[in-house]
Structures are given as C-alpha cells and as structure tokens.
Amino acid sequence: MDDQVSYARRIRQLASAHPEQPALRHIALDGSEPGFTWSELDRRSGQLAGALAARRLGSGDLLGLGLRNSPQFVLSALAAWKLGAVPVPVRWDLPEWELSRLRETVGAPVHLGPGDLSWIDATADLPVPDLPDATSPQMNGICSSGSTGTPKVILNTRPAVFDPRYTTPFIDLWGSAPIPRPQVILVLAPMYHANGFSTLYSLLGGDRLVVMEKFDAARVVDVIERHRITTFTATPTMLKRIADLPDIEGRDLSSLQWIMQGAAPMPPSLVHRWAKLIGAERILMAYGMTEAIGITALRGDEWMGRPGSVGRGMRGTEIRILDPADGTERPPGEVGEIYLRTPGAGYGGYTYLGQAPQLRRTADGFETVGDLGYLDADGYLFLVDRRVDMIVSGGANVFPAEVEMALIDHPEILDVVVIGLRDPEWGRRVHAVVQPVDPARPPTAAEVIAYAKSRLAAYKVPKTVETVDVIPRSEATKVNRGALVAARGG
C-alpha cells in the first residue's frame, strides 16, 4: 500500500515532529544516565547506518547485535532499519563455544559485539548520509536456545512497516480509560529477549524508553520514582525481588499505570502482594512465545476470581488443549498440550534459521511449543508446565512449576528451582535446588520437605533438597533446567 510507513521513515517523522522531546534514557552500571532526544536518535542512527553501509550491510541483510542494553544497542537497531536490514539481537551472556554456534546459525554479514562499542561511538563524527526510504523485509530476529541446546533463531516475517496497532498499550484492550501517551516504559529485561526488544516498537509509537543496563531491584524502584515510570514488563523472579525490598511499601509507585508479567505463572502470594502495591486492575498477566503464534492474558482483578489462570485468547487467539498421545481434544479441566492459532496471521508469522525443529502443527493451523495446561468452562487457560520439564516420578507426573510455587513462599527461601534426577527407585526423583534468604542459616532439607508436605500431594514433595549460594539465572532471570540436571549426573 502506498500509505505504508517504513520504520526508517517513522524515525524521521518523529524527529521532525518532536525534535527536542526525550526519547531514550539509559541507566548505566556506572551510575550515569545519558539521554537522547528524537533529533539525536535520528542523527546518530543515520550516521551509524552510513558506517554500516560502508561495511557492506545492505537491504535484507541480517545485523547481529551482541550488545548489552545500551544506547549503542538501540542506535544499531534503528540504523539497521534505516538501511532496510534486519536486526537480530544475540545473547551475549553465553559461554564462548555456545555464542559462536549461535553466531554461525545467524550468519549475519556484520556482527556488532562489545569490541565495537568505541567504533559505534566514533561514528558520531561522521556526516549524516542521505539515505533512501528502505523497508526491512522482516522486522527482526530473536535468538533462543531450546531444551535440546540446538541454536534457534526466530525471524519475524512481517515487514518493518509501522502499524500503530502494535504500539497501543495492551491494557487498553480491557476497555478502561485509555493510558496517557507517551508512556514512559522501563526496560528491565535484556533486549536480546523478545519482551525487551519489543519495546522498540513502542518507541516508534512515540513512547519514551528508560533502559536499564542490568536488572537490579533496588535501583528499579529508584528509577520508577525519579523518572515517573508508567509501565514495565517483568518476570515473576524480577517482581519477587522488587516486592522483597524491605522498604517497598513506603516507596512511591503511583506513576505506574500498568505492568505486565510473563515468562511463567505468578505465585498467588506474589499477585496479592503486587495488588496491594499498585492495585489489581493495573496488573496484566500474559502467556505467549517468541514465535508469536498467539497470546492469552487477563487483568489482576480477573485473576482474583480465577487464581492461577493466564487468561483468555487475545487479539483473535484461539486455544485448543489436545491429548499429546493421540491429538484428540481434551475437555475443560483436563491437562493436555496447549495449541494456539491466530486467524489472519495477525502477528506476521515466523520462520527459523538453523536446524531447530519446527513446531508441531495441526492440519487447520494450530501450533504448540510443547507447554501443558487446561481450560476452564469459561475458556480461561491455566498453564501447568512445559512438557519437556515434566518429571515422571514413580509413574506419576510432577510439574516443577507447581512445586516451585509451593516452596517459594517459605520465609527462608529466596529462590528455588525444581528438577528431576535419575533414581533407581523412582525413575526420576523430585529434587529442589534452594537459594536461602540467609546463606549463613539455610533451611534444612527436613524443614523444606515438611513445608512442601503441608502444601502438596505426597508424590509431588521433593525427595531431596540441595542448598546453593545462588540459582544460576540468565540476565533475563531464566534458568536452564537441563544444565542443572546435567551438572548433577542427569
């Protein structure tokens, strides 16, 4: 269509309409907080685009971005779009052997890593080139390593054409008073993650980004107060660390219009804690995946009537629960594999680079990433766990997420991950890896097991408990269960 606006042109439009409006602020580890107006973002991304073109990056090419959350990351993504190239953020917090495999899978002709930061900064001395109005054939890629360890690069196949529907505050779909714009969005997660990178679409919608180089709960609250943050997206682990701050109930969170939680179900106690802090109606809980095959969500006040739910299908998403063995549809209340479909390819579609296996798909277009759950009679989805994480212990199915949610409320447990380990009697035994609140006084295994027995069926209770100084989570607060199992003998 002739009226389509490329991301490249959208950047120039915002710079022309709001040249001195703040657009980006970076919360750096060294305590500095550099800011950029739209005029500065337009100029600097144009200069960088010219320098990348000199390195032979062109329309349709992939640009690898192995950078921490930083102004250089944002400028590089905008510069790629100005050339009609496709930015692909690459996880930088991986062992070198795994990072090299991932970069090989991406196969980008130009890759920017930590060693390129000074080169990016030096482009500020270059003239601003006269660039044509280019449209990237795909919006971006996102890298992921699945449970098998096979590098997976998910390429969003929708062209980089501005569509305001993708920048509307998600909570507006609930029909309450529209959220004031521009939003001031705090970016907590690494921008190699889908939720972090997607904030760039909100930036193109005219919202302001405040990007943290690294998540730190205490600093998050300082930033919310100082910069009057209106929204952010976080994992349950992040939300728990913020809620656990000793002075949190006396802090000023009044600027928050809404927050969104994803990545895993929220422990009920944590939902209630955040409802007291900001109001249940300001909390959204969502379930989706990087492939963007669909999304479910519900607001906190809805959740109160259906504790544990991750909501109903949104934006046309349809849900089916199918038997993993024969593909038949499961009735309400019965657990099966979650299949989603969004009619009309509303999210633009996806494709994989590399050798990652394709998602299983029904003949009529429903797809699954292998998660398990069930629907209630009203069509609300309840997520149980990933099928690959399920522990078969003594012939019974145990879902780690359920055990973790039961244990996380123990007053002496700061963090916990549950895995299945080989066992001659049980086949797999339920094993809890616990990070204590006070490393000098960790709860005993007997205390943890007794607490679990008070909240879970006997077959779900951990058989063994291990105390560690810290749970090895990624910058996005995710944990690699497979690596934990392998390190303990499988």
C-alpha positions as CSV (number, residue, x, y, z in Angstrom):
1,M,0.0,0.0,0.0
2,D,1.2,3.5,-0.8
3,D,0.4,4.8,2.6
4,Q,2.7,2.3,4.4
5,V,5.3,4.0,6.5
6,S,8.6,2.2,6.9
7,Y,10.4,2.1,10.2
8,A,13.1,4.3,8.6
9,R,10.6,7.0,7.6
10,R,8.8,6.7,11.0
11,I,12.1,7.6,12.8
12,R,12.4,10.7,10.6
13,Q,8.8,11.6,11.2
14,L,9.2,11.5,15.0
15,A,12.4,13.6,14.8
16,S,10.7,16.2,12.6
17,A,7.5,16.4,14.8
18,H,9.3,16.2,18.2
19,P,12.9,17.1,17.7
20,E,13.7,18.0,21.3
21,Q,11.3,15.5,23.0
22,P,13.1,13.0,25.2
23,A,13.0,9.6,23.6
24,L,15.6,7.4,25.3
25,R,17.4,7.3,28.6
26,H,20.0,4.7,29.6
27,I,20.5,3.7,33.2
28,A,24.2,2.5,33.1
29,L,26.0,0.4,35.6
30,D,28.5,3.2,36.3
31,G,25.7,5.4,37.6
32,S,25.4,7.6,34.5
33,E,22.1,8.2,32.8
34,P,22.7,9.6,29.3
35,G,19.6,10.7,27.5
36,F,18.7,11.2,23.8
37,T,16.0,13.3,22.1
38,W,14.3,12.2,18.9
39,S,16.5,14.6,16.9
40,E,19.6,13.0,18.4
41,L,18.4,9.4,17.8
42,D,17.6,10.2,14.2
43,R,21.0,11.9,13.6
44,R,23.1,9.2,15.4
45,S,21.3,6.3,13.8
46,G,21.7,7.9,10.4
47,Q,25.5,8.3,11.0
48,L,25.8,4.7,12.2
49,A,23.7,3.5,9.2
50,G,26.2,5.1,6.8
51,A,29.1,3.4,8.6
52,L,27.4,0.1,8.5
53,A,26.7,0.5,4.8
54,A,30.4,1.1,4.3
55,R,30.9,-2.4,6.0
56,R,28.6,-3.7,3.2
57,L,25.4,-4.1,5.3
58,G,22.5,-3.7,2.9
59,S,18.8,-4.2,2.4
60,G,17.6,-7.6,3.6
61,D,20.9,-8.4,5.4
62,L,20.9,-9.6,9.0
63,L,22.7,-7.4,11.6
64,G,23.9,-9.4,14.6
65,L,23.7,-7.4,17.9
66,G,25.7,-9.0,20.6
67,L,25.5,-5.9,22.9
68,R,24.2,-5.3,26.4
69,N,21.3,-3.0,26.9
70,S,22.8,0.3,25.9
71,P,22.4,3.4,23.7
72,Q,24.6,1.6,21.2
73,F,22.2,-1.3,21.0
74,V,19.2,1.0,20.3
75,L,21.1,3.0,17.7
76,S,22.3,-0.1,16.0
77,A,18.7,-1.5,15.7
78,L,17.4,1.8,14.3
79,A,20.4,2.0,11.9
80,A,19.6,-1.4,10.6
81,W,16.0,-0.4,9.8
82,K,17.3,2.7,8.1
83,L,19.2,0.5,5.7
84,G,16.4,-2.0,5.2
85,A,18.4,-4.5,7.2
86,V,17.1,-6.9,9.9
87,P,18.4,-6.5,13.4
88,V,19.0,-9.8,15.3
89,P,19.9,-9.4,18.9
90,V,22.2,-12.2,20.0
91,R,22.6,-13.4,23.6
92,W,26.0,-12.2,24.9
93,D,25.8,-13.9,28.3
94,L,26.6,-17.4,26.9
95,P,29.8,-19.4,27.0
96,E,32.1,-18.6,24.1
97,W,31.5,-22.1,22.5
98,E,27.7,-21.6,22.6
99,L,27.9,-18.0,21.4
100,S,30.0,-19.0,18.4
101,R,27.4,-21.6,17.4
102,L,24.7,-19.1,17.7
103,R,26.5,-16.5,15.6
104,E,27.1,-19.2,13.0
105,T,23.4,-20.0,12.9
106,V,22.5,-16.3,12.4
107,G,25.1,-16.0,9.7
108,A,24.9,-12.2,9.7
109,P,27.4,-10.4,7.3
110,V,28.0,-7.8,10.1
111,H,28.0,-8.6,13.8
112,L,28.5,-5.9,16.5
113,G,29.9,-7.1,19.8
114,P,31.5,-5.4,22.9
115,G,34.6,-4.7,20.9
116,D,32.6,-2.5,18.5
117,L,31.3,0.0,21.2
118,S,34.1,2.5,20.6
119,W,33.6,2.1,16.8
120,I,29.9,2.9,17.2
121,D,30.7,5.9,19.3
122,A,33.2,7.2,16.8
123,T,30.5,7.3,14.1
124,A,29.3,10.5,15.8
125,D,32.0,12.4,14.0
126,L,30.7,11.3,10.5
127,P,28.4,13.2,8.3
128,V,24.7,12.2,8.2
129,P,24.2,10.4,4.9
130,D,21.2,10.9,2.6
131,L,19.6,7.5,2.9
132,P,16.7,6.2,0.7
133,D,13.4,5.2,2.3
134,A,14.2,1.5,2.9
135,T,11.9,-1.2,4.3
136,S,13.3,-4.2,6.1
137,P,11.7,-7.4,4.7
138,Q,11.5,-8.8,8.2
139,M,11.1,-6.8,11.4
140,N,13.8,-8.6,13.4
141,G,15.1,-11.9,14.7
142,I,15.3,-13.3,18.2
143,C,17.7,-16.0,19.3
144,S,16.8,-18.8,21.6
145,S,18.4,-22.0,22.8
146,G,15.8,-24.6,23.5
147,S,16.0,-27.5,25.9
148,T,18.0,-29.6,23.4
149,G,20.6,-26.9,23.2
150,T,20.1,-26.5,19.4
151,P,20.6,-22.9,18.5
152,K,17.3,-21.4,17.3
153,V,16.9,-18.1,15.6
154,I,13.3,-17.0,15.2
155,L,12.8,-14.5,12.3
156,N,9.6,-12.4,12.4
157,T,8.5,-12.4,8.8
158,R,6.3,-9.2,9.0
159,P,8.0,-6.3,7.0
160,A,9.2,-3.4,9.1
161,V,6.2,-1.2,8.4
162,F,4.8,1.0,11.1
163,D,1.4,-0.2,12.4
164,P,0.0,1.7,15.4
165,R,-2.0,-1.4,16.5
166,Y,1.3,-2.9,17.7
167,T,2.1,0.2,19.8
168,T,-1.2,0.6,21.6
169,P,-0.9,-0.1,25.4
170,F,-2.0,-3.7,25.8
171,I,-4.1,-2.9,28.8
172,D,-6.3,-0.6,26.6
173,L,-7.9,-3.8,25.3
174,W,-9.8,-4.1,28.6
175,G,-11.8,-1.0,27.8
176,S,-10.9,1.1,30.8
177,A,-9.8,4.7,30.4
178,P,-7.0,4.9,27.7
179,I,-3.5,5.0,29.0
180,P,-2.0,8.5,28.6
181,R,0.7,8.8,25.9
182,P,3.6,9.0,25.6
183,Q,4.2,6.2,28.1
184,V,7.4,6.1,30.0
185,I,8.5,2.5,29.6
186,L,11.1,0.9,31.8
187,V,13.1,-1.8,30.1
188,L,14.2,-4.4,32.7
189,A,15.0,-7.4,30.6
190,P,17.9,-7.9,28.2
191,M,17.0,-6.6,24.8
192,Y,18.0,-9.8,23.2
193,H,14.8,-11.2,24.7
194,A,11.5,-10.7,22.9
195,N,9.9,-8.6,25.6
196,G,12.9,-6.3,25.8
197,F,13.3,-5.9,22.1
198,S,9.6,-5.3,21.5
199,T,9.8,-2.0,23.5
200,L,11.4,-0.6,20.3
201,Y,8.1,-0.8,18.6
202,S,6.6,1.3,21.4
203,L,9.4,3.8,20.9
204,L,8.4,4.0,17.2
205,G,4.9,4.7,18.5
206,G,6.1,7.8,20.3
207,D,6.7,6.4,23.8
208,R,9.8,7.0,25.8
209,L,12.2,4.3,26.9
210,V,14.2,4.1,30.1
211,V,16.6,1.2,29.5
212,M,18.4,-0.4,32.4
213,E,21.8,-1.9,31.5
214,K,21.2,-4.7,34.1
215,F,18.3,-5.5,36.4
216,D,18.7,-4.5,40.0
217,A,15.6,-4.5,42.2
218,A,16.6,-1.6,44.4
219,R,17.6,0.5,41.5
220,V,14.4,-0.3,39.7
221,V,12.4,1.4,42.4
222,D,14.7,4.4,42.4
223,V,14.2,4.8,38.7
224,I,10.5,4.4,38.9
225,E,10.3,7.3,41.4
226,R,12.8,9.6,39.7
227,H,11.6,9.2,36.1
228,R,7.9,8.6,36.8
229,I,7.8,5.3,35.0
230,T,4.3,4.4,33.8
231,T,4.8,0.7,32.8
232,F,7.2,-2.2,32.5
233,T,7.2,-5.9,31.7
234,A,8.8,-8.3,34.2
235,T,9.3,-12.0,35.1
236,P,7.9,-13.3,38.4
237,T,11.5,-13.5,39.6
238,M,12.0,-9.8,39.0
239,L,8.7,-8.9,40.6
240,K,9.5,-11.0,43.7
241,R,12.9,-9.3,44.1
242,I,11.3,-5.9,43.9
243,A,8.5,-6.9,46.3
244,D,11.0,-8.3,48.8
245,L,12.7,-4.9,49.2
246,P,12.4,-4.1,52.9
247,D,11.0,-0.6,52.3
248,I,8.9,-1.3,49.3
249,E,5.5,-0.5,50.9
250,G,6.8,3.0,51.7
251,R,8.0,3.7,48.1
252,D,6.2,5.9,45.6
253,L,4.9,3.6,42.8
254,S,2.0,6.0,42.0
255,S,3.3,6.7,38.5
256,L,2.7,3.1,37.4
257,Q,-0.4,3.0,35.2
258,W,0.0,-0.8,34.5
259,I,2.6,-3.5,34.5
260,M,2.8,-6.8,32.6
261,Q,4.1,-10.1,33.8
262,G,5.1,-13.0,31.6
263,A,7.6,-15.9,31.2
264,A,6.0,-18.1,33.9
265,P,2.8,-18.3,36.1
266,M,2.8,-15.9,39.0
267,P,2.8,-17.4,42.5
268,P,-0.6,-16.4,44.0
269,S,1.1,-14.8,47.0
270,L,3.1,-12.6,44.7
271,V,0.0,-11.5,42.8
272,H,-1.6,-10.4,46.1
273,R,1.5,-8.5,47.1
274,W,1.6,-6.5,43.9
275,A,-2.2,-5.9,44.0
276,K,-1.6,-4.2,47.4
277,L,1.3,-2.2,46.0
278,I,-0.4,-0.8,42.8
279,G,-3.9,-2.2,42.5
280,A,-5.0,-5.5,40.9
281,E,-6.6,-3.7,38.0
282,R,-3.1,-2.4,37.0
283,I,-1.5,-5.8,36.7
284,L,-1.6,-7.9,33.4
285,M,-0.5,-11.5,33.3
286,A,0.2,-12.8,29.8
287,Y,1.2,-16.1,28.1
288,G,2.8,-16.2,24.7
289,M,6.0,-17.3,23.0
290,T,8.7,-15.8,20.8
291,E,7.2,-17.4,17.7
292,A,4.1,-15.1,18.4
293,I,1.6,-17.8,17.4
294,G,-0.9,-16.2,19.8
295,I,-1.3,-14.7,23.2
296,T,-3.5,-15.0,26.2
297,A,-3.9,-12.5,29.1
298,L,-6.0,-11.4,32.0
299,R,-6.1,-8.5,34.3
300,G,-5.3,-8.9,38.0
301,D,-8.9,-8.3,39.1
302,E,-10.0,-11.0,36.7
303,W,-7.3,-13.3,38.1
304,M,-8.7,-12.9,41.7
305,G,-11.7,-14.9,40.5
306,R,-9.6,-17.5,38.7
307,P,-6.3,-17.8,40.7
308,G,-3.5,-19.3,38.6
309,S,-5.0,-18.5,35.2
310,V,-3.0,-16.9,32.4
311,G,-6.2,-15.6,30.7
312,R,-8.2,-16.0,27.6
313,G,-7.1,-15.6,24.0
314,M,-6.5,-12.0,22.9
315,R,-6.3,-10.3,19.5
316,G,-8.1,-13.2,17.9
317,T,-6.1,-16.0,19.5
318,E,-7.9,-19.4,19.6
319,I,-6.9,-22.1,22.1
320,R,-7.1,-25.9,22.0
321,I,-6.0,-28.5,24.5
322,L,-5.0,-31.7,22.8
323,D,-4.0,-35.1,24.1
324,P,-0.2,-35.5,23.5
325,A,-0.7,-39.1,22.6
326,D,-3.5,-39.1,20.0
327,G,-4.2,-35.4,19.3
328,T,-7.8,-35.6,20.5
329,E,-9.3,-32.5,22.2
330,R,-9.3,-32.5,25.9
331,P,-12.5,-31.4,27.8
332,P,-12.4,-28.4,30.3
333,G,-10.4,-29.2,33.3
334,E,-8.2,-31.9,31.8
335,V,-4.5,-31.3,31.1
336,G,-3.0,-31.6,27.6
337,E,-0.8,-29.7,25.2
338,I,-1.6,-26.1,24.5
339,Y,-2.2,-25.3,20.9
340,L,-2.8,-21.7,19.7
341,R,-3.9,-20.1,16.4
342,T,-4.3,-16.5,15.4
343,P,-6.5,-16.2,12.3
344,G,-5.3,-13.9,9.6
345,A,-1.6,-14.2,10.8
346,G,-2.2,-11.1,12.9
347,Y,1.3,-11.4,14.3
348,G,3.0,-11.6,10.9
349,G,4.3,-15.1,11.0
350,Y,7.8,-16.5,11.7
351,T,10.5,-18.7,10.3
352,Y,13.5,-20.4,11.8
353,L,17.2,-20.1,10.8
354,G,19.3,-23.1,11.6
355,Q,18.4,-26.7,12.4
356,A,15.8,-26.1,15.1
357,P,12.8,-28.5,14.8
358,Q,9.6,-26.9,13.5
359,L,6.7,-26.5,15.9
360,R,4.1,-29.2,15.8
361,R,1.0,-28.1,13.9
362,T,-2.5,-29.4,13.3
363,A,-4.0,-29.6,9.8
364,D,-6.1,-26.5,10.5
365,G,-3.2,-24.3,11.7
366,F,-3.0,-24.6,15.4
367,E,0.6,-24.8,16.8
368,T,2.3,-25.7,20.0
369,V,5.6,-25.1,21.7
370,G,5.0,-28.1,24.0
371,D,3.5,-26.4,27.0
372,L,0.9,-28.2,29.1
373,G,-2.2,-26.7,30.5
374,Y,-6.0,-26.8,30.6
375,L,-9.0,-24.6,30.0
376,D,-11.8,-24.0,32.4
377,A,-15.5,-23.9,31.4
378,D,-15.3,-20.2,30.5
379,G,-12.2,-20.6,28.2
380,Y,-9.6,-19.3,30.7
381,L,-6.2,-21.0,30.3
382,F,-4.3,-22.5,33.2
383,L,-0.6,-23.2,32.4
384,V,0.8,-26.3,34.1
385,D,4.4,-26.5,32.8
386,R,6.5,-27.3,29.8
387,R,6.1,-30.9,28.7
388,V,9.9,-31.2,28.5
389,D,10.3,-30.2,32.1
390,M,7.7,-32.7,33.5
391,I,9.1,-35.2,35.9
392,V,7.8,-38.7,35.8
393,S,8.4,-40.0,39.4
394,G,7.2,-43.4,40.4
395,G,4.9,-43.4,37.4
396,A,3.2,-40.1,38.4
397,N,3.5,-36.8,36.6
398,V,5.1,-33.9,38.6
399,F,5.2,-30.4,37.2
400,P,8.2,-28.4,38.6
401,A,6.4,-25.1,38.3
402,E,3.7,-26.3,40.8
403,V,6.3,-27.5,43.3
404,E,8.3,-24.2,42.9
405,M,5.2,-22.1,43.6
406,A,4.5,-24.1,46.7
407,L,8.1,-23.7,48.1
408,I,8.7,-20.0,47.1
409,D,6.5,-18.8,50.0
410,H,8.8,-20.4,52.6
411,P,10.1,-17.4,54.6
412,E,13.7,-18.7,54.5
413,I,13.7,-19.4,50.7
414,L,14.8,-16.6,48.4
415,D,14.7,-18.6,45.1
416,V,14.1,-22.2,44.1
417,V,14.3,-24.5,41.1
418,V,12.9,-28.0,40.9
419,I,14.3,-30.7,38.6
420,G,14.1,-34.4,38.1
421,L,17.2,-36.5,38.7
422,R,17.8,-40.2,37.9
423,D,16.8,-42.5,40.7
424,P,16.9,-46.3,40.9
425,E,13.7,-46.5,42.9
426,W,11.6,-43.7,41.4
427,G,13.0,-43.4,37.9
428,R,13.2,-39.7,38.5
429,R,13.2,-38.2,41.9
430,V,11.9,-34.7,42.6
431,H,14.9,-32.6,43.6
432,A,14.7,-29.0,44.9
433,V,17.6,-26.6,44.5
434,V,17.2,-23.8,47.1
435,Q,18.8,-20.4,47.5
436,P,18.3,-19.3,51.1
437,V,17.5,-15.8,52.2
438,D,20.4,-16.0,54.7
439,P,23.3,-18.1,53.4
440,A,24.6,-18.5,57.0
441,R,21.3,-20.0,58.2
442,P,19.7,-22.0,55.3
443,P,16.6,-24.1,56.0
444,T,17.3,-27.8,56.5
445,A,16.2,-30.4,54.0
446,A,13.8,-31.7,56.6
447,E,12.2,-28.2,57.0
448,V,11.8,-27.7,53.2
449,I,10.3,-31.2,52.8
450,A,7.9,-30.7,55.8
451,Y,6.8,-27.3,54.3
452,A,6.2,-29.0,50.9
453,K,4.1,-31.7,52.6
454,S,1.8,-29.1,54.1
455,R,1.0,-27.7,50.6
456,L,1.4,-30.6,48.1
457,A,0.2,-34.1,47.4
458,A,2.8,-36.6,48.8
459,Y,4.0,-37.7,45.4
460,K,4.9,-34.1,44.4
461,V,7.1,-33.4,47.5
462,P,10.8,-33.2,46.9
463,K,12.7,-36.4,47.9
464,T,16.0,-34.4,48.1
465,V,16.9,-30.8,48.8
466,E,20.1,-29.0,47.9
467,T,21.2,-25.6,49.1
468,V,23.3,-23.3,46.8
469,D,24.6,-19.8,47.2
470,V,22.8,-18.6,44.1
471,I,20.4,-20.0,41.5
472,P,22.2,-19.6,38.1
473,R,19.8,-17.5,36.2
474,S,20.4,-15.6,33.0
475,E,20.2,-11.8,32.7
476,A,16.5,-12.4,31.8
477,T,16.1,-14.3,35.1
478,K,15.5,-17.6,33.2
479,V,17.1,-20.8,34.4
480,N,18.4,-23.7,32.3
481,R,17.0,-26.8,33.9
482,G,18.8,-29.1,31.5
483,A,22.1,-27.7,32.6
484,L,21.2,-28.1,36.2
485,V,20.3,-31.8,35.6
486,A,23.4,-32.5,33.6
487,A,25.6,-31.0,36.3
488,R,24.1,-33.4,38.8
489,G,24.6,-36.5,36.7
490,G,21.5,-36.5,34.6
